[in-house]
Amino acid sequence: MAATSAAVLNGLGSPLLSGGKKSQALFSAPIAARSVGGAVAAPRRFVVVAAAAPKKSWLPGVKAGGNLVDPEWLDGSLPGDYGFDPLGLGKDPAFLKWYREAELIHGRWAMAAVVGIFVGQAWSGIPWFEAGADPGAIAPFSFGTLLGTQLLLMGWVESKRWVDYFNPESQSVEWATPWSRTAENFANATGDQGYPGGKFFDPLSLAGTLSGGVYIPDKEKLDRLKLAEIKHARIAMLAMLIFYFEAGQGKTPLGALGL
């Protein structure tokens, strides 16, 4: 708050807002001392206090505070933080960090799954919950081969993510990427957990720029994309929950849409 007030005061005294040097001098000059009963009173000074922007709430119609609507451990610093934590899972900062990464990972899988369900059924005509058992399904590998490959590859990737979570930057070394001589591809270019960026994880430079072959993250772009991603991730997780309920009734997303 103090930093915000200081920034506002500096901005009000700048030539841009005060109309040049002359106006700036008039604006920033203290009010002259005046005599009161023969004594000289101290000059008055105006103090400008900047009001903080109201924190967004997951229950905007409810004005009451409290940890249900506005938990004290959620300060709005996380992308998409609207104070929703009725069970108090994020009271511990370490758990809050872990739950945010878990939400991000699950949301990314959900977004990929939603696209895969729609595209897969539109392509093959087979409901997503029957695709693995359908005789007409395209299966270049046996179930055992597919399961073993998935356990091997996913286990390797998830174990590296787990280690990097507790020991950041430990995986961006040559021995951790034996097939690659560019360990920097797996470095955390943004410095934010869960958002590695860099030439390998951000090939289109959506959250940064490439200058002389060096990836330079752009915080403003990254913050905007973080918020968009977490919103889409939450919608995708809700969509998957609906798909599960539909599958229990033998229905598919495309069927529910009449397609």
N, C-alpha and C positions, 0 to 999 in steps of 0.2 A: 504493500500500500504506500509506504514511504517513497519507494522508487517510482511508483506511478505518479504521485503528487509532484515529486521533483521534476519528472519528465514534463508534466503539464506546465509547471512554472517556467521551466526553460523554454518550452515551446511558445508560451504566451509572450515571453520577452524577446522572441526572435524577430528579426527584421521582416520575415515573411508575414507574420500575423499582426505585427504592430505598425506596419506601414513605413518601414525605413528607419534610418538612424535617428531622425528627429523625433518621430513618434515613439520610437523605442526608448529614447532618453526620457521622454515625458512619462511613459508608462512605468519605467523601472525606477524613477526617482521617488524617494520617500516623501511623504506629505510633510510640509514644513511644521516646525514646532510652533505651538501657540501658547499665549500667556493665559493662565487661569488663576485669578486672584493674586496676581503679582508673581506667581511662580510659573516657570516654564514647564509645560507638560511635555511628556515624551511624544514624539511623532507617532501617528497611527500607521500601521502597516496592514495591508490586506493580505490575508492568507487564502489561497485558492486550494480547496480540497477536492480532489477528483473522486467521484463516486464510482465504485467498482461495478462492472457490468453484472446484472443479476445472473446467478447460476441457473442453467437450464435444468428442469426437473422432469422426471418420468411421469409425474402426476401434476401437470401444470395447473389444474383447477384447484388443487389443494394448497392452501396457503400456510397451513400449520407446519411447523418445523419437526424436529425429532429425527431419530435415526431411520425411521421408516421412509420418510420423504427426502430428507437431506442428511445422510449419514456423515458424521464428522471425519471419518477416515477417507472419504472420497472428496477431493478438493477440486475436481474438474480438470486436473492436469492430464489425465488419460484421454486419448481420442474416444469420442462417443460416451463419455462419462456423464450420465444423467442422474446419478444418485440411486440407481437401482441395486440394492443389496439387502433385501428384507431379512435374510438369514445371517447377515453379518459375517460372511465368508472372508471379506477383505480387511478385517480389522488388523490383522498382522500384515505388515508391509511385505514380508517375504512371501506369504501366501497370496497376497494381492498380485504380486508380480507373476507368480506361477499361474494363477487362475487367468490372468490376462493372456499369457502366452498360450495356455490351453484353449481359451476361447478363440484365439486367433487361428491356431492350428486346426481345430475342429471346424471353424467357419470356412477355412480354405478347402478342406476336404468336402464340406457340404456344398460349396459352390461348384466344385468339380463334379460331384455326384449328381446334382440337379441337372447340369448340362448333359452329363452322360446318360441319365435316365431318359430325357426327352429325345436326344439324338439317337440313342440305341433303339428305342421302341419305334421311332419314326423310320429308322433304316430297316429294321428286321421285322417289325410287327409283333415282336414277342414281348410280353409284359416283363418289366425289369426284375420282378421277384421270381420269375420262372425262367429267366434267360439261361442260368447255369444248368438246368435240368432238361431243357428243351432239346429234342434230337436234332432239330434243324439249326441249332445255334452254331455259330462259327467258333470252333475250338481247336486252334492249331496245336495246343498242348493238352496233355492229359491233366486231370485234376491234381494228381500228386505232383507233377512237374510244376504246375502253376503255383500250387501252395508252397512248395519248397523254395521256388524262386522268389516268391513274395516275402516269405519269412526271412530269407537270406538278405535280400536287398533292403527291405524295410527295416529289418533289425539293425543292419549296418548304419543306415541313415539316421534312425531314431536314436541309436546309441551315441552317435556323434553329436546329435542335437542335445542330448541329455548331458554329455560331458561339457559341451560348449556353454550350456546354461549355467553350470556351476563353476566353470573355469573359462570365461570369455577369451576369445582369440586363441585358445589352445588348439583349435583344429585347422588354423590357417598356416600350417607349417608343411614342409616337404614330405615328412614321413607320414603325415595324416592324409595326404593326397598322393599316393604312390604312382598313380597313372598320369599325373599332371606335373609339369615342371613350373607351373604358374600357381603357386600356392596362394597368391594374392586374390585369385578368383574366388576363394572361399573365405576371404577375410571379411570382417564386418565393416564395410566402407562407410556406413552411416553412423556407426557407434551405438545404434539403438537395438536392443535385444528383439529378435524376431523380424528385423528389417535389414537384412545384410546389404542389399543394394550392390553396387559395383558392376563391372562389365559383364560378369557372369549371371547375376541375379536380376539385373536391370539392363538387358541388352538394348532396349529402345530408349534408354535414358529418360524415362518418365519422371524420375525423382532426382535427376542430377544432369550433369553435362560432362561430355568428354572433351578434354583439352590436352592436346599433345599426347593422346593415348592414356591420359590419367583421368580417372573418374572422380568428379567433384560433386558431392551430394548437395542438393538444394533443399534447405530445411523447410522453406515455405511450400514448395511442391510436395515434399514428403509428408508434411502435416496434413495437407489437403487430401492426399491419397490415403493416409492412415484412417481418416474419418470416413471417407467413402468406402474403404474396404471393410471396416468393422460393421458399418451399416448393412452392406450387402451380405456379409457373412452371417449376421443375425437373421436376416430375412431368409437366407438359404437354409439355416438350421431349422427355422420354423417350417419352411417348406418341406424339408425332409421328414419332420415329425408328422405333418399332414399326409405325406406319401405313405408312411408306415400305417397310419390309421386306414387309409384307403386300401392298402394292400391286404389288411385284415378282413376287409369286406370284398376282396376279389376285384377291386377297381384299380385303375391306373390313372396317372395325371392326365394323359391325353384323352382317356375315356371320359373322365370327369368334365373335360372341356368339350366333349362331343366330337373329338377328332379321331 
